[in-house]
């Protein structure tokens, strides 16, 4: 598959994940879209699905090989787990954790908030409980 086609598929896959279109996600994956590939803005399909709390789509992308801890964006978008925790999507947080997402991985290449900090800021107590049960620790960001 040529580079241009891969880029188009990546954009379409991120768009489908952003709009919660599970049927389109599955069709694009069958057509050769790579679940780990970001679009031209740096957004990964897994991040887009996690922001929306689309647990079924998150599970589909994980099953297709999307790595659970890949940071999305060229700037400060963050990890799929941070995105789901920020919005209190407990089912999505649980799915990401079950597939190996690191509950302590801070966004912005380790300098930003952790998933637990996002969930606590929500406040999203169910999401906080899931993260703590998975071993997330609250740390002083100054350290």
N, C-alpha and C positions, 0 to 999 in steps of 0.2 A: 504494500500500500504506500502510495507516495505521501510526501510531507503535507501537501495541501489538503488532501483528503483526510489525513489524520487530524489536522487542525479543525476542519469543518465538523468532523465527528465529535471532537472534544467540545467544541462550542455547543453543538446540539445536545450533547449529553448533559452538560452543565445547565443548559436552559431547561431540559426536561426535568432535571432534579430540582431546579429552582421552582418550577411550577407544579411539582408533585405528580408528574405524568409517568406512572410506573410502567404502563404498556410501552410507551416510547423509550423509556430507559432500557427495558428488556430488548426491544427491537434494535436499538443502537448498539447494545452490547453484542447481539448476534451478528450485526453488520461489521463488527470489528473495532468499535470504539473501546479505547483503553480506560478502565475505571479509575486508574491512578493519574491520568493525564489532566492537567489544568487547561483552562481556556486561555485566550490571549491576555486576560486580565489577571491571571494567576489563580483563579478560583477552581477548586477541584469539585467534581460531582458530589463526593461524600460530604464536603463542607456545605454545599448548597442544600443537600437533602437534610443535613443535621440542623441547619438554621430553621428549616421549615418544620422540623419534628416529624418528618415522614419516615417512621421507623421501618415500614415495609421496604421502602426504596433504599434506606440505609443498609438493611440486611441484604438486599439484592446486590448492591454495589460491593459490600464486604465479601459476599460469596463469590463475586466475579474477580476478586483480588485487590480491591482498593485497600491500601494500608490505612489502619485506623488513626495513626498519629501524624500523617502528612499535613504540614501547615499550609494553609491556603493563602494566596495573595502575595503581592509583592511588598505590601506594607504591613498593615496590622490586622488582617482578617482573623487569623488564628487557626486553631485546630478544630476538627469536627466536635471533639468532646467539649471544648470551651464554648463552641457555638450552641450546642444542645443544652449545656448547663446554664448558659446565660439566659436562655428563654424558658428554662424550667421544663424541658421536654424529657421527663423522667424515663419513659419507655425507650426513647432514643439513646439516652445516657446509658441505660442498662444494656442495650444492644451493643453499643460501642465498647463498653467495659467487658462484656462477655466475649468480644472478639479481640481483646488484648490492648485496648486503648490504655495509655498510661494515665492514671488518675492525678498524677502530680506534674504532668507536663505543662509548663507555662507557655503561653502564646508569645508571639514576637521574638522567636528564637531564644526563648528562655528568660526574657526580660519583662514580660507582661504578666497578666493575671493567670492564675491557675483555674482549672474548672471549678474547684471548690470555692474560690473567691468570687467567681461569677455567680454561682448558685446562691451563695450567702448574700450577695448584693441584691438579688432578685426581689424579695426573698423567695426561695423555692425549697422549703423544708424537705419535701420528698426527694428531690434531687440531691440535696446536701446529704441526706441519710444514705443514699445509694453510693455516693462518692466516698463518704467516710467508711462505709462497710467494705469498699474496695481498697481501702488503705490510704486514701487521700489525707494529707496532713496540711494543717493550716500553718503557714510560715510567715514570719515577719518579712515583707518584701525589702526592707532596708538591709537585711542580712544576706 
